[in-house]
Amino acid sequence: MMNDSHSKQSLPTSAHDIESEQTTASIDTAQSVKSSEHDAHELLRVDNLKVDFSNSHHQWTRIVHGISFTVGKGEILGIVGESGCGKSVTAFSILRLHERRTAKYEGSISFEGHDIFSLGKKQLRTLRGGDIGFIFQNPMSSLNPLLTIGQQLRETVRTHHPSLSKDEVESNCIEALKDAGSDNPESWMKQYPYQFSGGMLQRVMIGMALINHPKLLIADEPTTALDVTIQMQLLKVLRDLRKTRDMSIILITHDMGVVAQMCDRVEVMYKGRIMESAPVSDIFAHPRNPYTQGLLAAIPPMEGSRPKRLKTVSDFLKQSGSDLSLDDNAIDHAELTDNVKKA
Ligand SMILES: Nc1ncnc2c1ncn2[C@@H]1O[C@H](COP(=O)(O)OP(=O)(O)OP(=O)(O)O)[C@@H](O)[C@H]1O
């Protein structure tokens, strides 16, 4: 969770805020900068991204310290790390959602070869909720309590596709809700958010993110607030969507169990850095970085006697003599794994 002193209030707090800015359906390729080196299988490339925030005294603090990763077409990439390590800040940066006055970016992010930092306002609106869908952790903060689910979904379609007929808008909404796992989308359209459980609301949010057929879905802790059964159902919905909609997904989580079930590759983040980057099977079989080893050691045991106190990542780092738990310099000078160097 966020520190109170650094609340996300300065960021757009709802998908509704973001959607309401949207206008057209795909990036205007003529106007945006496209790299000639773009690999056709690569959807997103983040290169040496640094993100700084300023406080009210105009003092800047670096939160993301030069991270790089890619997302391939049809791939599910996990970004994992403990609370406050910069996962959400990274995700928001992909859509340039941080407030311009108080956030500074360095490095580059490109989507299908188009440099996101060079996109104009209109192109950026097109990307948000169009080619890139976003699901937040708390669906209630992203929905307007005064409007029916149908009103909110229709609005999302119309902002991107103003020329669609009423029937086409309706069928897009119904299809998106069905794909998000609703068993009765027609009835859901008529209801208000307060009439839904947390799991149903998160399905609505998935539907809203899908509605304009995004190529990339960014899901920021989408199941953290839900109980285990609902969590399993929603993760299955996301897994199925990758196949049925041929989408790539960035799944942000602090849960290595979710990573194991869902992801093809994973980026392990710690204090704004990527410590290890590897296919999921390698991370579990041969974690190389002490921090990754600590994350895995912190998973509660399923069998055997219950320990009095669960191990934390820092317990592990201290026991193993790693200086990662000490300070930022130690992390910057830590030998990164071979996997990171290759990525
Ligand atoms: N707009 C902002 N201004 C200043 N600091 C911020 C801002 N947004 C986030 N931060 C700070 O950046 C750090 C990383 O936050 P972030 O939300 O990315 O963490 P996270 O890894 O997603 O954690 P969680 O899983 O708890 O959401 C935190 O210390 C947070 O307080």
The ligand as a MOL file (V3000), in Angstrom:
LIG
                    3D

  0  0  0     0  0            999 V3000
M  V30 BEGIN CTAB
M  V30 COUNTS 31 33 0 0 0
M  V30 BEGIN ATOM
M  V30 1 N 2.7840 10.8900 -6.8410 0
M  V30 2 C 3.7210 10.5080 -5.9800 0
M  V30 3 N 4.5010 11.4200 -5.3820 0
M  V30 4 C 5.4750 11.0610 -4.5130 0
M  V30 5 N 5.7640 9.7940 -4.1890 0
M  V30 6 C 5.0200 8.8290 -4.7480 0
M  V30 7 C 3.9590 9.1210 -5.6640 0
M  V30 8 N 3.4020 7.9480 -6.0590 0
M  V30 9 C 4.0880 6.9800 -5.4140 0
M  V30 10 N 5.0410 7.5030 -4.6230 0
M  V30 11 C 5.9940 6.7620 -3.7740 0
M  V30 12 O 6.7060 5.8720 -4.6290 0
M  V30 13 C 7.0120 4.6740 -3.9400 0
M  V30 14 C 6.5710 3.5080 -4.7880 0
M  V30 15 O 5.1440 3.4850 -4.8210 0
M  V30 16 P 4.3120 2.4290 -5.6460 0
M  V30 17 O 2.8690 2.7740 -5.4800 0
M  V30 18 O 4.8390 2.3260 -7.0260 0
M  V30 19 O 4.6440 1.0880 -4.8580 0
M  V30 20 P 4.1480 -0.3690 -5.1770 0
M  V30 21 O 5.3550 -1.1880 -5.4110 0
M  V30 22 O 3.1230 -0.3520 -6.2600 0
M  V30 23 O 3.5110 -0.7790 -3.7960 0
M  V30 24 P 2.0360 -1.3130 -3.4510 0
M  V30 25 O 2.0580 -2.7520 -3.8300 0
M  V30 26 O 1.9280 -1.1100 -1.9880 0
M  V30 27 O 1.0580 -0.4770 -4.2400 0
M  V30 28 C 6.3260 4.7500 -2.5880 0
M  V30 29 O 7.2840 5.1290 -1.6300 0
M  V30 30 C 5.3010 5.8220 -2.7790 0
M  V30 31 O 5.0180 6.4700 -1.5720 0
M  V30 END ATOM
M  V30 BEGIN BOND
M  V30 1 1 1 2
M  V30 2 1 2 3
M  V30 3 2 2 7
M  V30 4 2 3 4
M  V30 5 1 4 5
M  V30 6 2 5 6
M  V30 7 1 6 7
M  V30 8 1 6 10
M  V30 9 1 7 8
M  V30 10 2 8 9
M  V30 11 1 9 10
M  V30 12 1 10 11
M  V30 13 1 11 12
M  V30 14 1 11 30
M  V30 15 1 12 13
M  V30 16 1 13 14
M  V30 17 1 13 28
M  V30 18 1 14 15
M  V30 19 1 15 16
M  V30 20 2 16 17
M  V30 21 1 16 18
M  V30 22 1 16 19
M  V30 23 1 19 20
M  V30 24 2 20 21
M  V30 25 1 20 22
M  V30 26 1 20 23
M  V30 27 1 23 24
M  V30 28 2 24 25
M  V30 29 1 24 26
M  V30 30 1 24 27
M  V30 31 1 28 29
M  V30 32 1 28 30
M  V30 33 1 30 31
M  V30 END BOND
M  V30 END CTAB
M  END
